[in-house]
Amino acid sequence: MSHHAPPAPPFTTPPDAEAIAALAERAVAAIPERLRRHVQNVGISVEDLADDELLAEMGIESAWELTGLYQGTPLNERSVDDIMRLPDRIVLYRQAILFEWVELGEDLYRLVRNVVIHEIAHHFGFSDAEIEALEQEMR
């Protein structure tokens, strides 16, 4: 009787920023090619929580509610005059993601992937229906 290796254990300690970034990179790699080629230059960074200034600007009450943010100019709003634009980036807020992870008991990769999909969809200026379709496609 052969014994298979047990499945990889779930995280027992809160994943650090590096672990979250690795999951996010994996999520980007899973995006359909027709979209992925447009997001090759989008950087991903991981911060602990959004700051008060940003929350106030977005009208969000609690930093725990903001799991990710797309910073940049959506493709559908760009013009040729935007040459000096800062590179786009997706910021993932680690503590808010972990809070949701614990609260929902959801698989961490799926959670990070959903945040990444939503933020990339903002990059394309997608509607909610288009975001929903993309999520279905990636399941």
N, C-alpha and C positions, 0 to 999 in steps of 0.2 A: 504494500500500500504506500503510494507516494504522498508525501506531505508537501503541499504548496506553501510558499512563503505567505505569511499573513499580509493583509493589505497594509499599506503605509498608515501609521497611526495618525489620527487627526492632530492638529496643533494642540499641544498641552500648555504652552505659554503663549501669550498674545504675540502674533507675528509682528516683527519689526518692519520698519519702512522698506527695507530691502525685499522682504518676503512679499509685501503688498505690491511693490513695483514689479517683481518677477511675475506675479499673477496677472498684473495689468498688461505686461508685455505679451504674455501667453494669450490674453484675451484679444489683443490687437492682431496677433498672428492668426487668430481664428476668424477674423472678419473677412467676408467675401472679397475676393481679389479686386473686383471692379471698384470697391470702395477703398480697400486697403492702400492701393497705390496713391490715393490722394492724402493719406494721413502719414506717409512715411516721414515727413518732416515735423510732425507734431511730437513735442517732447512730453514725457510723463514725469511728473514729480509727485512726491508724497510728503504731505505735511501732517502734523498731528491734528490740528483743528483750525477752522477758519477764524480769522481775527474779527473783533467787534466792528471795525470800520467796514469791512466787507459785508458782514451780516446786515448792518444798518443800510448799506447801499442797496442790498438785494431785498430788504424788507423781511428778513428771516429772523425769527425771535431767538432761536437757540442754535448754537454751533453744532449740536448733536444731530440737527436735521439736515445738515449739508454734508453729503458724502463725497461729492465731486463737483468740479467746476471746469468749464471750458473757458480758457482765456485766449482771446484772439478775435479775428474778424471772420464771421461765417463766409463760406465760399460765395454764397448768393448775394453778399453785400459788398464784395470787393470791387475795387476799380483799379485801373492802371496807375493811378496816382499813389497807390499804397506802397510804393517801393520801400519806404523806410519802416514798414510795419515790423513790430517785434515778432519773433517766431511764435507760432501758436503753441499752447501747451495745455495739457489736461492735468489738473491738480486733483489728487485723491486725498481725502482727509481720513487718515488712518483710524483715529479714535472713534469718529462717527461711524465708519464702516464696521469697526469691531463691536461697537455698541449695537448696531443693527444685527450683526452676525450672532451675538449672544441672545439678543431679543427674539430673533426669528428662527434661530437654530438652522439657518440656511447654510448650504455649502459655501465656504468662503470664496472659492474661485468663481462660482456662479454669481455671487453678490458683487464681487469686484468687476466681473465681466459686464453685469447689467449697468453698473455705474459708468464703465468705460464706453459701452454702447451708447448710453444716453448722452454722454459728453461729446462723443464723436458725431452723433446725430446732430447736435447743435452746430458743430463745425460745418455740416452740410446744409444747415437750415431746414432739417427735416420737420415734418408735422408729427404729431403724436401717433397718427395712424401709420405713418412710414416707419417710425421707431418700433412700433408694435410688430410690423411685418418683418423688420430686420431681426428682432428678438426671436420670432418664430423660426425664421430661417436658420438661425444659429443654434437652436436647441438640439 
